[in-house]
């Protein structure tokens, strides 16, 4: 049995198994990997999408359903973890399919992310799911238009990152903070922003409430709870800085009451870039 044929069999088995796991979660697998007989054919891959995605004559992009994907990290358990492990193995990063997100799975995820230029944080979020489902082949075009992405730094929340992308390409990255140092998404006023995809509801340069000056308003978002804890919906969420109502700096630190916080100079730079883009109506923020 030659090496190419052995590889084909390995991918066939792993993707078939992951298809079963994803169906349990109410998710479909990409057309290019869903069935064993498709392996080795030239069928184009498609972004895996929720089975309950609306079909109104337009194809729903996987990114627009980001919050349907379960976010997995060290300590996660269950069929979603097993599906990710099968896909990792199929992509050449062996992970025992035991449904437990341990150190070996974390290492496999980071290796896959580095290989495909994803943020190598060991967390399986929407970007990593889509890359795993599409084999990182680039068959899925990058999202069009502008998008904001906030990447949390679990070890130092005040040293997290907010980035502006256009057509999937990085335009500018800023240091940012969220919360008062707590990584609990359900801790009101002190925890950092819940993970998910937010609509941008509006922006101001002269806001005159508790948050003053330059501010971008975000939609409310339910937090991700720990077992045994009741979830809440976080509201009054902004991207902002320490300013007066006239936009003058009152900078102190990157700590905030749960919002995303930039320095005054950085938020002015962000506004200038989005002003130039005429503040796209479909602007979203992805938090991961």
C-alpha positions as CSV (number, residue, x, y, z in Angstrom):
1,X,0.0,0.0,0.0
2,X,1.6,3.3,-1.1
3,X,1.8,6.4,1.1
4,X,-0.6,8.4,-1.0
5,X,-3.3,5.7,-0.7
6,X,-2.7,5.4,3.1
7,X,-3.1,9.1,3.4
8,X,-6.4,9.0,1.4
9,X,-7.7,6.2,3.7
10,X,-6.7,8.2,6.8
11,X,-8.5,11.3,5.7
12,X,-11.5,9.3,4.6
13,X,-11.9,7.8,8.0
14,X,-11.3,10.9,9.9
15,X,-13.6,13.2,7.9
16,X,-16.4,10.6,7.9
17,X,-16.1,10.4,11.7
18,X,-16.0,14.2,12.1
19,X,-19.1,14.4,9.9
20,X,-21.0,12.3,12.4
21,X,-19.8,14.4,15.3
22,X,-20.8,17.6,13.6
23,X,-24.2,16.3,12.8
24,X,-24.8,15.7,16.5
25,X,-24.1,19.4,17.0
26,X,-26.5,20.4,14.3
27,X,-23.8,21.4,11.9
28,X,-23.1,20.2,8.4
29,X,-19.6,19.4,7.1
30,X,-18.2,20.9,3.9
31,X,-19.2,19.3,0.6
32,X,-15.6,18.4,-0.1
33,X,-15.2,16.3,3.0
34,X,-18.6,15.1,4.1
35,X,-18.5,11.7,2.5
36,X,-15.9,9.0,2.0
37,X,-16.4,8.8,-1.8
38,X,-15.6,12.5,-2.2
39,X,-12.0,12.2,-1.0
40,X,-9.6,12.7,-3.8
41,X,-12.1,14.3,-6.1
42,X,-12.1,17.9,-7.3
43,X,-15.4,18.9,-5.5
44,X,-14.9,22.4,-4.1
45,X,-15.0,22.7,-0.3
46,X,-17.6,24.9,1.4
47,X,-17.7,26.5,4.8
48,X,-19.4,24.3,7.3
49,X,-22.7,25.9,8.2
50,X,-25.4,25.3,10.8
51,X,-28.3,23.1,9.7
52,X,-30.8,25.7,10.8
53,X,-29.1,28.5,8.7
54,X,-31.7,30.5,6.8
55,X,-31.8,29.9,3.0
56,X,-33.3,32.9,1.3
57,X,-31.7,32.6,-2.1
58,X,-28.3,33.8,-0.9
59,X,-25.6,31.6,0.4
60,X,-24.9,32.3,4.0
61,X,-21.2,32.8,4.8
62,X,-19.8,30.8,7.6
63,X,-18.4,33.9,9.2
64,X,-21.9,35.4,9.5
65,X,-22.9,32.4,11.7
66,X,-19.8,32.6,13.9
67,X,-21.7,32.4,17.1
68,X,-23.2,29.0,16.1
69,X,-19.8,27.5,16.3
70,X,-18.8,26.2,19.7
71,X,-15.6,27.8,21.0
72,X,-13.3,25.1,22.3
73,X,-10.3,25.4,24.5
74,X,-8.2,23.5,27.1
75,X,-10.7,21.8,29.5
76,X,-13.5,21.5,27.0
77,X,-15.2,18.1,26.6
78,X,-17.8,16.5,24.4
79,X,-18.7,15.6,20.8
80,X,-17.6,19.0,19.5
81,X,-14.1,18.3,20.8
82,X,-14.1,14.9,19.3
83,X,-15.1,16.4,15.9
84,X,-12.2,18.9,16.1
85,X,-9.8,16.1,17.0
86,X,-10.9,14.0,14.0
87,X,-10.4,17.0,11.7
88,X,-7.0,17.8,13.2
89,X,-5.9,14.2,12.6
90,X,-7.1,14.4,9.0
91,X,-5.1,17.6,8.5
92,X,-1.9,15.9,9.7
93,X,-1.9,17.0,13.3
94,X,-2.6,13.9,15.3
95,X,-5.0,14.3,18.2
96,X,-6.6,11.3,20.1
97,X,-10.3,11.5,19.5
98,X,-11.4,11.1,23.1
99,X,-13.5,14.2,23.4
100,X,-11.2,15.8,25.9
101,X,-9.4,19.0,25.1
102,X,-6.1,18.3,26.8
103,X,-2.5,19.4,26.3
104,X,-1.9,17.2,23.2
105,X,-5.0,18.6,21.5
106,X,-4.0,22.1,22.4
107,X,-0.5,21.5,20.9
108,X,-2.2,20.1,17.7
109,X,-4.4,23.1,17.4
110,X,-1.5,25.5,17.8
111,X,0.5,23.6,15.2
112,X,-2.4,23.7,12.7
113,X,-3.0,27.5,13.4
114,X,0.7,28.3,12.8
115,X,0.7,26.3,9.6
116,X,-2.4,28.1,8.2
117,X,-1.5,31.6,9.6
118,X,-4.5,31.6,12.1
119,X,-3.7,33.3,15.7
120,X,-1.9,30.4,17.3
121,X,-3.7,30.6,20.7
122,X,-4.8,27.0,20.9
123,X,-8.5,27.9,20.9
124,X,-10.8,26.5,18.3
125,X,-13.0,29.5,17.3
126,X,-14.8,30.3,14.1
127,X,-11.7,30.9,12.1
128,X,-10.0,27.7,13.1
129,X,-13.3,25.7,12.6
130,X,-13.5,27.1,9.0
131,X,-9.9,26.3,8.3
132,X,-10.2,22.8,9.6
133,X,-13.4,22.2,7.6
134,X,-11.9,23.5,4.4
135,X,-8.4,21.9,4.9
136,X,-6.9,25.4,4.8
137,X,-7.0,25.2,1.0
138,X,-8.2,28.7,0.5
139,X,-11.3,27.6,-1.4
140,X,-13.3,29.9,0.8
141,X,-12.8,33.6,-0.3
142,X,-11.9,36.0,2.5
143,X,-14.8,38.1,3.8
144,X,-15.5,41.3,1.9
145,X,-15.5,44.7,3.4
146,X,-14.3,45.9,6.8
147,X,-14.3,44.0,10.0
148,X,-12.9,44.5,13.5
149,X,-11.4,41.7,15.5
150,X,-10.6,41.6,19.2
151,X,-8.1,38.9,20.3
152,X,-8.0,38.3,24.1
153,X,-4.8,37.9,25.9
154,X,-5.7,35.4,28.7
155,X,-2.5,36.0,30.6
156,X,-2.6,39.8,30.4
157,X,-6.1,41.1,29.5
158,X,-4.8,44.7,29.3
159,X,-2.4,43.6,26.6
160,X,-5.0,42.2,24.2
161,X,-5.4,43.3,20.6
162,X,-8.0,45.1,18.4
163,X,-7.4,44.8,14.7
164,X,-9.1,46.4,11.7
165,X,-9.3,44.2,8.5
166,X,-10.4,45.0,5.0
167,X,-11.3,42.1,2.7
168,X,-9.6,39.7,5.0
169,X,-6.3,41.6,5.1
170,X,-5.0,43.4,8.2
171,X,-5.1,47.2,8.0
172,X,-4.0,48.2,11.5
173,X,-3.6,46.6,14.9
174,X,-3.9,48.3,18.3
175,X,-3.1,47.3,21.8
176,X,-6.4,47.2,23.8
177,X,-7.8,46.1,27.1
178,X,-11.2,44.8,28.3
179,X,-12.4,44.5,31.8
180,X,-10.7,45.1,35.1
181,X,-8.3,42.1,34.8
182,X,-11.0,39.4,35.2
183,X,-11.4,36.8,32.4
184,X,-14.9,35.9,33.5
185,X,-17.2,36.9,30.7
186,X,-20.2,36.9,33.0
187,X,-18.7,39.3,35.6
188,X,-20.6,42.6,35.2
189,X,-18.5,45.7,34.9
190,X,-15.2,43.8,35.6
191,X,-15.0,40.9,33.2
192,X,-13.9,41.1,29.6
193,X,-16.2,41.0,26.5
194,X,-18.0,37.8,25.8
195,X,-16.7,35.9,22.7
196,X,-18.9,36.2,19.6
197,X,-19.7,38.4,16.7
198,X,-21.2,41.8,17.4
199,X,-23.0,44.2,15.2
200,X,-21.7,47.8,15.4
201,X,-24.8,49.9,16.3
202,X,-23.3,53.4,16.0
203,X,-20.4,55.7,16.8
204,X,-19.9,59.2,18.3
205,X,-17.0,61.6,18.8
206,X,-18.7,63.7,21.5
207,X,-20.5,61.1,23.7
208,X,-21.4,62.7,27.1
209,X,-22.4,59.9,29.4
210,X,-20.2,57.9,31.7
211,X,-18.3,57.0,28.5
212,X,-17.2,60.3,26.9
213,X,-15.7,61.4,23.6
214,X,-15.0,58.9,20.9
215,X,-17.1,55.7,21.3
216,X,-18.3,52.8,19.1
217,X,-21.5,51.2,20.4
218,X,-21.9,47.4,20.3
219,X,-24.9,45.2,20.5
220,X,-25.7,43.3,23.8
221,X,-24.2,39.8,24.0
222,X,-25.0,36.8,26.3
223,X,-21.9,35.6,28.2
224,X,-20.5,32.1,28.1
225,X,-21.1,30.5,31.5
226,X,-19.3,27.9,33.5
227,X,-21.2,24.8,34.5
228,X,-23.6,25.4,37.3
229,X,-23.7,29.1,36.7
230,X,-26.6,31.1,35.3
231,X,-25.8,33.1,32.2
232,X,-26.5,36.8,31.8
233,X,-26.6,39.2,28.9
234,X,-23.9,41.9,28.9
235,X,-25.0,45.4,27.8
236,X,-23.6,48.9,27.6
237,X,-20.7,47.6,25.5
238,X,-18.4,50.0,23.6
239,X,-15.0,50.5,22.0
240,X,-13.8,53.7,23.7
241,X,-11.0,55.5,25.5
242,X,-10.6,57.9,28.4
243,X,-11.7,61.3,27.1
244,X,-13.7,64.4,27.8
245,X,-16.9,64.9,25.8
246,X,-14.8,67.1,23.4
247,X,-12.4,64.3,22.6
248,X,-9.5,65.5,24.8
249,X,-7.4,62.8,26.4
250,X,-7.9,61.7,30.0
251,X,-5.8,58.6,29.6
252,X,-5.2,56.4,32.6
253,X,-4.9,52.7,31.8
254,X,-6.3,49.9,29.6
255,X,-8.7,48.8,32.4
256,X,-12.5,49.3,31.7
257,X,-15.8,48.2,32.9
258,X,-16.0,45.4,30.4
259,X,-15.7,47.5,27.2
260,X,-12.8,47.4,24.8
261,X,-10.5,50.3,25.6
262,X,-7.9,52.0,23.4
263,X,-5.6,54.9,24.0
264,X,-7.0,58.2,22.8
265,X,-4.5,58.4,19.9
266,X,-5.4,54.9,18.7
267,X,-9.1,55.3,18.8
268,X,-8.8,58.6,16.8
269,X,-6.7,56.7,14.3
270,X,-9.4,54.0,14.1
271,X,-12.1,56.6,13.6
272,X,-10.1,58.2,10.8
273,X,-9.7,55.0,9.0
274,X,-13.4,54.1,9.3
275,X,-14.4,57.7,8.4
276,X,-12.4,57.2,5.2
277,X,-14.4,54.0,4.6
278,X,-17.7,55.9,5.3
279,X,-18.5,53.6,8.2
280,X,-19.7,50.5,6.4
281,X,-23.2,49.5,7.4
282,X,-22.3,45.8,7.8
283,X,-19.3,46.5,10.1
284,X,-19.0,43.8,12.8
285,X,-16.7,43.0,15.7
286,X,-15.5,39.5,16.2
287,X,-14.3,38.7,19.7
288,X,-12.2,35.5,20.2
